[in-house]
């Protein structure tokens, strides 16, 4: 006899309600220092680099995936840096500022 059966024996007129499980989204750790957003050209192609995040790498990877999805571009996460293909500094900075991050623009 499990716990549910015991409860039914104690309270026969009670009907249990199905409570929906709440989805709790894990928030990304916010930092005091600004994230550096810079522009470079590698092999003649423009890229945007984000660095300076001091939280967990898993959170930074999650942020990289979200940025790539919102901008519909390619990119990668290497050596604690997010590399986005193309010059998207302005759009990236507005997205990060809406999330509550401090962002500093470096270069051109």
PyMOL commands that set and color helices and strands:
alter all, ss='L'
color gray80, all
select helices_A, chain A and resi 3-10+57-71+89-99
alter helices_A, ss='H'
color red, helices_A
select strands_A, chain A and resi 35-42+45-51+75-78+81-85+103-106
alter strands_A, ss='S'
color yellow, strands_A
deselect
rebuild
show_as cartoon
